[in-house]
Amino acid sequence: MRLVLVLGDQLSLSLSALHHADKARDIVVMAEVAEETGYVWHHPKKIALVLAAMRKFARRLEEDGWRVAYTRLDDPETTGSIVGELQRRAEDFGATEVIATQPGEWRLIEALETAAIAVHQFEDSRFVCRSAEFEGWAEGRKSLRMEYFYREVRRKTGILMEDGQPTGGQWNYDHDNRKGPPDHVEFSGPMRFDPDPVTLEVLTLVEGRFGNRFGDLAPFWFATDRQQALAQLHHWIAGGLPKFGDYQDAMVTGQRFMWHSLISTSINLGLLEPLEVCLVVEAAYRAGQVPLNAAEGFVRQVIGWREYVRGIYMLKGPDYVRGNALEHHRALPGLYWGGETRMACLSEVVGQTKAEAYAHHIQRLMVTGNFALLAGIDPYQVHEWYLAVYADAFEWVEAPNTIGMSQFADGGVIASKPYISSGAYIDRMSDYCGGCAYKVKDKVGAAACPFNLLYWHFLDRHRARFAANPRMGTMYRTWDRMDEAHRERVLAEAEGFLARLDAGEVV
């Protein structure tokens, strides 16, 4: 008899550990433990989502004939860690071996490798691209750009392909997916599920233990089992996907979800398989229900970007999260934890994050991430914040997005240039600036948008690194054409803003 470890983000019957186990003699171990709820300050909604989904999946395993040894967070005998629970269960059942699917965080991979009991880790077969395949693709390449990897995965899967060529004749329809904020959002948003008895019990536990953390627990309506996740998927394909492509980058005050699917939580937990989701999206396109730019845009996020960042995370190893190529060391300011700010965009996105444990990719990249990069905030602190506050955040997917894409802290492994912008981009892609205390058109002065000041301050202080970057030459030529006195004023006002930020003043 062996123990079969199933983690909280591995809630799939197709899990490789279950595939290699013997239902007749092995025992599944699942555990809610303090170590996993506390290594970062997870949003209460995120904790409740994972625990409710775990409990319901354990019941599903039992209904399927598995024996499950399940530890609840409030179990008086809990050891408080995954490895501790494996050792406790091994003693209970006389087991000497554990089989597991490799975790999605190096922290846990290494913990299992050094456990007192022998743990055999199988690769996570839920991903389209295995680690060895990604390593083979990456070997010898001067740059590891996602676009070329994405094309290989499209060829491998055959999704949106015709006789070896991309459907429609193009690999990428990103240029069609950059419309600004619409006048009206017709989609009703994600499905909302009333908490069932299992979820209600979890909510009571989470409120008692984690109610003082950043984030609103109520209302709680996430999908917590496969049936709900499938319902959410089909609801979105019918109502959200048709315009998802056009407006996937747009941001509108009070419209927290736009046409986004919110199924990343279900995919990352294992309730939905990434390939099955893409096949359903492809079928909707071929049935004439959605346009190609919407279908391709979503497929690229799932079998392109999602697979790519996981490959980067596994390839670069446990030290990747500590990257700080730009040597940014400013402490994460309190506004990220709900502190008052006069910047409407940050107030809106952080407020939404607190309420929903969700923000879409442009809100994360070009508002909270852009500000952190421009202000020179420590990327590891930014990484821990993203990992904590978003319900779909697990390190394998979150860290490359933050360390690489958002903060350029990996020195250009993922991005060919920093993703920075002045206030003009936010104004073009949102309606946030209209209600802001600052004026997005002002370049200097008391009302100048902080993004305008910090944008040029960033470029100036990192000139030695980026001036020769072919994608940034225009920015530096524009800066150089400005009057010297104006440049000095911009830098002085940016320094003044950063000093007020450091002092904890409302900015």
N, C-alpha and C positions, 0 to 999 in steps of 0.2 A: 504494500500500500504506500502511495506517495501523496504528498500534499500538492494541490494545484492552486497556485496563487492567481487571483483575479483582482486587479486594481480598480479603483473608482472610475478611471477613464478607459476601461477595457470591457465594457458591458455589451459584448457581442458573442453570440453562440458560435461564430466562425473563428473565435480567438485561437491562435496557434497552440496555446497551452492546453485548451480543451480538446483540440484535435488530437494531441499526442497523449491525452489521458485515457484512463480506463474507467468508464462510468461505474462498472461493477465493483471496483475495489478502491479507487482513489477518492480523496476527499478534497473538495474545493474550500479554500480559505479566503474569506473576504473580511476586511476589518476597517472600521471607522476609528481612526486613531488621532490623538492630540497632535502628534508630530506633523501630520499632513494638514491639519487645520491651522497650524501656527507658524510654519516656517516663513511665510509672509502673512501679512494682515489681510487675509482673504475677505472679500465682500460677503456679508451674510447670505445674500441671494445665491452666490456661487456655492457656498458650503451647503445650503439647503438643497440646491439642485443636485449636487453630487451624492449627498447622503440619501435623498429620496430615490434617485435613480438606482443607487446601489441596492437598497432594500427591495425594490421592486424586481430588479434583475435576479437577486438571490432567490426570490420566490419563483421566478420563471425557471431558474435552474432546477429547483426542487421539483417543480411540476414536470420537468423534462427528465426526471429520474436521477439527478445528481444528489449526492449527500453534501451539504454545505455547513461548514463551521463558520458562523458569522459573529463577529464582535461588534457590538454597538458602542458608540462613543461614551455612553454613561455606564458601561459594564464595569462593575467594581473590580473585576479581575484583569482588566486590560493592562497591558504593558506600556501602551502609549505610542508604539512604533510598529511599522510593518514587519521588520526583522524580529522584533520582540514577540509579535503575535505568531509568526511562523515557528519560532523556537518553542513557544508555549504549546501550540497545537501539536508540534512534533512529539513533545513529552506526553501530551494527552492521549495521542493515538499510536505512539510507538513508531512513528515514521522517521526515516533517516535520509529522505531525499525530497526535494521540492522541484517541481517543474513550473516555469513561469514564462509569460510573454515579456520580452524585454520592455522595461518601462520607458516612458517618453521623457525622462529627466535623468541626466547623468548622476545627480544626487542619489537617486534610488538604484540606478544600475550599479553604482559602486558599492552601495550598502548591501545589495544582494550578493555581490562578488566577494565581499568580506564577511558574510554571515557565518556563524559557527556551523550551521547545517548546510549541506551541499545543495546549491541551487543551480539548476540548468535553465538558462534563458534562451528561449526560441525567438527568432526574429518576428516582429509584428507583421503578420501577413495581410493586415487590413490596408496597407499602403500598396499602391500600384507599382512603385519603384522600390526594390530592395536596396539595402545599404551598399551591397557589393556592386550593384548596377550603377548607383550614383557615383561611387568611387571610380568605377571604370570610365564613366562619362567625363568625370572631372580630371582624370589623370592627363597630365601634359598640357592642359589648357592654360593659356595666359590669363584668361578671365572666365569667371563662372556665371555668365549671364543667363537669367531665367528663360528668356525667349527661345534660345536654342535647345535648352533642356525640354521645354514645353513641346516643341515640335517633335522631339523624339518620343515623348509620352503619347502624343496624339497618334503617331504612327503605330506605336505599340498597341494601343487600345482600339484603334480604328474609329474613335469617337469623332464625329463631324469630319469624316474623310470620304473621299470618292476616288476610287482607283488610284490610291496612293497620294492623292492631292487633297488639300484642305477644301472642305465644302465652301463654295462661293468663290474659290480662287485665292483667298487670302488667309493667312494664319491668324491674323490679329485685326480685330475691328475696334481697337481702343479709341481711334480718332472719332468714332461715332458715339462714344460713351462719355462725353464730357460736357453735357448740357448743364447750364446753370440752373438756379432754383426755379421750379415751375410755379405758375399762378395757383394751381390747385393739385392736390394729391387725392386721387380717386380711391386708391387701394385702402382697404380697411385696416391694414396692418397684420401682424402675425396673429395666429390663433391664440386664444387665451384659455387655459385649462383651469377649471376650479380645482383646488386641492382636494384630493381624495383622503381617506383616513390615514393611509401611510404617510402621505405628504404632510398632513396636518400634525401628525405626531412629530415629524422632523422639524417642522416650523416652530413648535413649542420648545423643542430642545435647543434649536439654534437661537431663538430669541433669548432664552435664559442664559446661554453661554457666550453669545457673540453679539448681543444687541447693542453693545456700546461701540462697535466698530463702524468705520466709514461705510455707509451704504444702507439703503432702506430695504428691510426684509419684505414688507408688505407694500402693495399687493404682490403676491407670488403667483405666477401663471405659466411658468416654463413647462414645456413637454418633459416628462420624467420617465417615459417608457417608450418602447418601439412603436406601439400602436398610435400614441399621441404624436410622435415624431413623424410618422408617415402621413398622418392627417395634416400636420403643419406643412409638410413638403407639398402635398397636392393642393392645399389651400393657396399657397404662395405661387405655385406654377400657374394656377388659373387666374389669380388676380394681381400678383406682383411682378412675375417674370416678364410679361409683355413690355413693360416700360422700365424694367430694372436696368437694362443696358444704357438707355438714354440718360438716366438720372442717377446712376450709381455713385457719382462723385458730388452730387448736389447736397446742400445743407439748408434747412429751413427751420427757423425758430418755432418750437412747439411741435414740430413733426419729427419725432424721434426715430421713426423706422422707415419712412419714405416707402420705397418699393423693395426694401431689403428682405431677405428670407428669414433671418435669425435661426437657421438650421445649423450653424457652425457649432453651437453647443451640442446638438444631437450627434453630429458627425464626430466631434472630438471626444465625446463620451463613449462612442461605439454603438449608439442606438440606430444609426444609419451608416451604411457603407458608402464611402466616397464614390466608388465606381457605379453603384446602383443609382445614386442621385444623378450623376452625369448622364446615365443612360435614359432616365426618365425625362431629363431636360432635353436631350437630343430627340427623343420621341415626340415631345411637344413641338419642337421646331419642325420636324418632318411631317407632323400632322397639320401644319399651318397655323398653330395656336400662338406661336411667339416668333418674333423676327430673329434673324441670324445674329445680329449684333448682341442681342440679349443672351441668347443661348451660348454663343462663343465666349462672351464676357464672363459668364458664370462658370463655364467649364474651365476657362483659363485660371480662375481663382482656385478651383478645387484640384484638378489633376495637373495644373501647371504650378501656380504659386505655392499651394499647400504642400505638394510633394517636394518641391524645390527647397523650401525653407527647412523641411525635415531632413533632407539630404545634407544641407549645409550644417545643421546642428549636429548630426551624427558624425559628419566628416571632420569638423573642427574640434570636437572634443569638449571636455568639461571646462577648460579655461576660456572658451569663447565668450562667455557672459561677462568676463572681467576686462574685455577689450576697452581701451580708452585712447584710440589713436589721436584724438584731437586734444587730449589732456584737459578735459573739462572736469572741474572739481566743485562747482557751486552746489550747495545743498538744495534739494528739492523744496521749493517754497510751499508754504501752507495753503496757497490757493488750490493746489492739486488735491488737497484733502477737504475742500469745501470752504476755505477761507475767502473772505470778501475780495473781489477784484472789480475794477472799473472796466475791464476788457470784456465786452459782451460775448465774444466768441468763446473765450475760455470759461466764462461763467455759465454759458449755455451747455457746453460739452461736459464740463465737470459736474454740473447739476444733473444732467441726464445720466451720466455715469453713476452717480450716487443713487439715483432713483431706480435705474434699470439694470445695472451691471452690464451695460451695453453701450457702445457707440460704433458707428460704421467706420470703415477703413480710412476714409478721408478725414473724418473728425479726429481719428487717432493720429494719422500721419501728419496732416497739414494744420492742425490746430494745437493739440497738446504736445505732439512730437516736435513740430516746427518751432514752437516757443521754447521748448526745453533745449533744442539744439542751438538756436540763436542766442539764448541766454547763457549757454555754457554750463548746463546742469550735468552733474555726474551721471554718466549713462547707466551705471549699475543701479543707482537709486531710481532712475527712470524705468529701468527694466523691472525692478521689484514692484514699482507702482502698477505698471500694466499687468504684471502677473497676478497681483492682488485684486484689482478692481473689476476685471472683466470675467464674466461667467464662462467664456469660451477659451480662456487663457490657460494653456499648459506650456511648460517651458520649451518643449521642442518646437512649437509654433510661434510662441510669443517672443522668445529671445532673439532669433534671427530678424524678426520684424522690427524689434526695438534696437538691438545692438547694431545690426547691419543696415536695414532700410531706413529707419527713423533717425538714428543718432550718428551714423557713419563712424561708429566707434570701432568697427572692424577694419577700418582703413581702406575700404573699397572692395571688399570681397563680394558683397551683394550689389551695392549701388556704384555706378560710375561717377557720381557726383552727389554731394549732399542734397537732400530734399528740403530746401529752404525757400521761403518766399517772403515778400513784403506783404503789407495788408491788401494789396491789389488783388492777389489770388483769392484770398478769403472773401473779398467783396464781390468778385466775379462769380464765385461758386456758392454763395450763401446770401441770406438777407440779414446776417448778424450785424453788419456795420451800420445799418440804418438806425439801430437803437443803442448805439455805443456812446459812452461818454467821450471817447476819443474821436477824431475825425480822420478817416482813412485817407483823405486827399492831402492832409497836412503832412509835410515832410519834416518840419521842425517846429518848435514852439510847444507851449504847454499842452495843447490839444493834439499834438502829433501822435498818430498811431504808433504804439511801441514796436510793432512788427516792422514798420518803416525804419525806425532808428536802429533796431537790433540787426536788421538784415545787412545794412552797410557796415555796421560794427563787426559782425561776423566775418564778412568778406575781407575787411581791412586787417583784422588780427590773424587771419589764416591765409594771407596773401602768398606767403612763401610756398605753401602746399598746393594752392588751387589756381594760381594765376596762369599756369601753363596747361591747365585742363581745357581741352578743346571745347567742352560743353559749357565752360564758364568764362570764356574770353570776352564775350559781349558784356557780361556783368561788370567786369573790371574796366573795360573801355568806357562804359557809361560812367562809372565812378571817377575815372581819371579825367573825364571831360568836365566834371563839376568844378565850380570855383573853389579854390583852396580854402577860403574862409568858410564857405558853406560846408565843406567836408569836415573841417575842424569843429564846426558847431554840431553837426550830426554826431560825431564821435563823443563830444563832451556831453551832449544831452543823453546819449545812450549810456554813458558811464554813470550819469546822474540817476537814470532810471534803475540801473542794476544796483547802485548803492541803496536806493530806497527799497528795492526788492530784498536785498540782503538784510536790511534793517527791520524787515517784517512790516513795513508800511503798506497800506492799501494802494495798489498800483493798477 
